Amino acid sequence: MLDDRKSSILRAVVEEYIRTAQPVGSAHVAERAGLPVSSATIRNEMSALERDGYLVQPHTSAGRIPTDRGYRFFVDHLAPKGQLQPAQSQQVRTFFSSTHGELERMLADTSRLLSALTDYAAVVVGPSHELAYVRSVQLVGLGGRVALAVVVLSNGTVEKRSIEMVEETNDVTLSAASVHLTKSLTGTVWGAPAPVAPTGDLAVDGLVARAIGSFGADDAQGGTDNVFVGGASRMAVAFDAVETIRQVLGILEQQVVVVGLISDILDRGLSVSIGAEHGVPSLADCSVIVAPYDVEGERAGSIGILGPTRMDYQQALAAVAVVSKRLGRALSEGA
C-alpha cells in the first residue's frame, strides 16, 4: 500500500496522462494534487514510485507515465466511482425502450451502443446454450416439403432449423406436431437428448422425428458463442502505433480468443484486466473491462470494452455496469 502523499501523486499522474497522453512532470502534479510540499519533494516521491514499479520515465528528462501496476492501484484504490452523463443515461434508456426483435440484432445493436458511450471497441458475448432450456417449439410450413422449426429458449435465444419432409404436410399435422414437441420438450436442456413418446399418428410422429433430428444434427456441430463487436474502427483513434491497431483488430476477429479472454477475466473475479494481466502479448497495451448479464437470475452472457491502458476507467466501468444490467433486464422481460 502507498501512503497518502504517494497515492495523491500517483492519482494525479494517472488522471493527467489519461487526459493528455503526454508524460507528466512534477509541475503538473503539484498543480493537480494540491500538495503543500515543494517540487523537489514531489520529484523525489515520483522517483520512489518509479522504483516501486508504479511509474516509468519513457525518455530521459521527460515526465512519468503509469505502468500496468500504477493503473491497477489507481483502479483498485484511487478511482472514484464513475457515472454516466445525463445525456448518456437518456441514450441508454431510449435504446432499451425501443429495441425489440431477434436476440442477435439486439446484441449487435448493444455492442454499438456501448462503443458509442465509451469510444472504445465493445464486445457482447451471446447467451450460451449450455444451461438453456426449451420454452416452446413451433413448426411453420414454408411450402412444398419444407418446414421451419422455431425453438424459443430460456436465455432469450430463438433457434431456427429447416426441415425437409418426405411429402407435403398440411397445417393440421404441423400444428399437432408443434403441440406435441412443446409438451414433450418444454423444460428440457437444449442440446441434451430428450426422448419423445409417439402419438400414434404416423404423419405427426414422422414430422416430430425429423424436427428432433434437425436439432441434434445442428447441435452436434458445436461452434463458438455468438460474439458481436461494435466500434472496432475506433481502435485507429485509441492507439498511436499502426502495428498495435493491426494486432488488436486481429484479436477482435478471433471469436474463440475473445470469448476465452472475457471468461478468464470473469473467472478470476475481476472486472478490469490491464496490460500484461491478460496473458495475451498482442493486447499488452490494452485494458479490458467486462461484466456478466443475467436472464431471469441466471448468468446468460457477458459484455466488455477493449481500449488503451490509458482509458477513462471511471466512465468505462459505469457504462459497462449500466448496459449489462439493462441488457439482462430487457432479455428477462422478453423471455
C-alpha angles and dihedrals in degrees: 000000000000125000120246095265095051090044091054092048093048091049091050092050094048095047093046093047092049089052099045108018086222128117110267122233130204093258092060090045092052090052097045099038095045093211118168093230136098126268088247090058091049090050090052091050091048089052089051091050088051092051089050092052100251097109136027133199108225094194136016112271090010125119124257134270128199122264124215087268091052092051091047092054090046093051095044101041115009112035112097116226110276130215137193121263114254091253091052093048089052090049090056093047092049092048097052094041092056103033114100138141133068120005095239093056092048092051092047091049090047091056090054091048092052091048091051091051095051107024089232133105111278129206128197118189112205124231116286119236092216095101100015117121131204119265101176144343126214127183117205125189115232096188131274112022097331128101134174122227113208115194121188114205131202093248092061096261120137113208119200127195130181116226126200112207130205091235139359112291126207126230093255092061092044090051093047091049091048092052092048094047093048092048093047100041105034109117095016121121113261112249095018117115109264118186113220118202116230120254095211091243106113095205093049094043092049092052092046091051092051092048093051089045090056091051093052095044094053093042092052090060089070115194140168128299112265109269122194120195122195129186099014088149089064088073089078089065097038096057131047100202116078092210091055090051091050093050094047092049089049091055092048089057091057106081095185091055093046094049091046092049094051093044091050092051092050092044089056089055094247133133095188128045117186130201114301091013089085094064088223108117095203090058095052090117094048139085124207125204117194141176134176123234125213131215114205091343096309127108106257109165144319143249132206147164129226123204143133120307087249091064123138095262097185095054093039093051090049092050094049092047094049096044094046091052094047093045092053091048092049093050092046092052091048096045 
